[in-house]
Amino acid sequence: MARSVVTSAAAINDIRGAVNWLRRNLSDASATKWNASIQYAILNLSHNAERWPEADEATDLGFDLREMLHRKRPHVYGSSSPSKVK
């Protein structure tokens, strides 16, 4: 089931910050690779959102909100995306 995925401005800023940190502290290649992988993961949420657990705050917000962790180590980033059936 395809869903709409909304990426908040705060999430976009977090991603940009992570990419900038990776670029400064590791390499341009690492930053580019990580950014491509998180963008791919976000795009795929529309097709497999049910694979991820519901976020704790979903009930309080009143809509289906899924939470996806991206990568394992050393950088773990959470992604909470409200999704609605198209």
Secondary structure, 3 states (H helix, E strand, C coil): CCEEECCCHHHHHHHHHHHHHHHHHCCHHHHHHHHHHHHHHHHHHHHHHHHCCECCCHHHHCCCEEEEEECCCCCCEEEEEEEEEC
